[in-house]
Amino acid sequence: MAPRDEEHFRRLVDEHAGAVGDYLRRRLYPVSPADLDDLVEETLLVVWRRLDDVPGDAERPWMIGVARNVLRNARRSTFRRQTLQSSLRPAPYDPPAEENVVADVALAQALASLSEEDRAIVTLNAWDGLEPRDLALHLGITANAAAVRLSRARGRLRAALAEGEGDPKERSVS
């Protein structure tokens, strides 16, 4: 920029930077000096970039308007950052459905002994109420195939439960 522009900018800073700082300080109470300095510097940077737009008869109000916009932008940025941070926080531990629903240790062990497919079809039927035709849609097979898979998975679950009935410790409730 031309030396005349630098002189004009220095004069604006000397005459109005204190008023801009006071304006921001009143709106940020309590504020750290570093935050206040950052906002004043950002305001002065905008003033420098838009030096030709500064009205000669209303320099202070115009600069305070710039400070107001800088403050609004800073608040929006803070809000967006906090929103993003809160959405990125890990959710509290939510135990699997088996831990919430199955209090019987033997049943939990029997379910755990099943294959993933058998466990899925049994729990979809028992816990989610899906009938064979619904299971068929979910699994992409025919209703007859879903009924057969469900029947066989239930049989394997009954067999696994029968194996665990011999030890009374395994029938305790958690």
N, C-alpha and C positions, 0 to 999 in steps of 0.2 A: 504494500500500500504506500501511498504517497506520504511524505513527512507531514503534510497538512492533516491527513486522516489520523496519523498517530497522535498529533497534538490535540485534535478534536477528541479522540478517544481518552487520552490522558486527562483532559479537562473534565470529561463526563465522569470518569472514575473518581477523580479528586472531589468533585462537587456532589456526586450522587451515590457513590458506593456505600457510604455510611447509612443513608436512608434505605437503600435496598437491603443492607444487612439488618437494620432495625425492623423492617417490614417482615423479613423472613424469621427473625428471632421471635417476634410476637406470635407468629403462627405455628411455630415449632416447639413451644415451651413444653417440657424441658427438652433442650437440644444440646447435643455435644458440639463443641467448637469445631471439630473436624467436619461434621455434617453441615453445619452452617457455612463454613468456608467453601465446601464443595458446591453448595447451592449458589453462593455468591459468585464463585468462579464460573459456574455454568451460565449464570445470568449474564455476566460480563462477556463471556464467549459469544453468546447470542447477540449481545449489543455490538460487539466487534464485527461479527458477520453481517449484521444488518445496519451498519453505521449510516448508510445513506437513507435509511427509513426513519431515523430518529427525528421527530419534529422539533424544530428549533424553539418553538414557543411552549412545548410541553415535554421537555426532556425527562424530568423526574417522574411524572405520572406514566410516561411511556415505559421507562425502565422498571418501575414497580409492576406494571402490567406484564412485562417480560418475566419478572421474578415470580409473579403469581402463576404464570404458565409453566415455568420451570418447576415450581413447587408441586403443581398438579401432576406433571409428568413423573416426578420423583415418587409421589404418593401412589400413582397407578403402577409404577414399576415395583414398588415395595409390595403392594397388594398382590400383583401377579406372582412375584417371587414367593411370597408366603403361601399363596394358594398352591403353587407348584410344589413347594416343599412339603406341605401337608398332604398332598396327594401322593407323594413319593415315599412317605413314611410307611414302613411295613405295618400291615394290619396286625392287630393283636392275634396271638396264637389261637386258631380256631381248629380244635381237634377234628379228626375225620369223623364221619357219621357213625362209623362202627364204635368209636369211643363214646359218643353221645347217646347212641340208641341201644347198644348191646351191653347191658350190665352183666349178663351171664357170661362168665369167663369161658365156659365150655363152648357156648355158641360162638363167641368171638374167636376162639381157637379153631373151631370147625370152619367158620367162614374164611379164616386166614389160610386154612389148608387147601381150600378150593383154588382152582385156576382162576385167573383174572376174569375170563369169560363167564365161568360158572357163577362166580361171586357177583358179577355185574347183572346177570340175568335174574338171579334170585333176589337181589336187593331192589332191582327195578320193579319186580313184581310185588314183593312184600312191602317195601317202604314207599315206593312211588305209585303203586296201584296200577301198573301197566299190565294189561291182559295180553294173552298171546298175540292178538291181532295188532295191538299197540307196540309190543316188543318187535314184531315183524317189521313194522314201519321204521322203528328206531334202528334195528340191526340190518335192514335191507335184505331180509329173507322172507320166505312165505310164512303165513300164519301157522301152517302145519309144522314147518321146521322149527318155528319158535316154540310151539307147544311141546314138541319132542325135546328140544334143548332144555326147556324149563323143567320138564318132568325128570330128565336125566340129572340135571344139576341139583334138583331137590333130593333125588335119591342119593347122590354123593354127599350132600349135606347131612342127611339122616344117618348115613353110614359113618361119617366123621363124628357126628354126635354120639353114636353108639359106642365108638371106640373110646371116647373120652369119659364115658359114664363109669368106668371101673374105678377111677381114682376120685374119692370124695373131695380132695383138695381142689380139683379142677372145677367142681360145681359151685364153689364159693362165689358170692356176689361181690363185685368190686364197687 
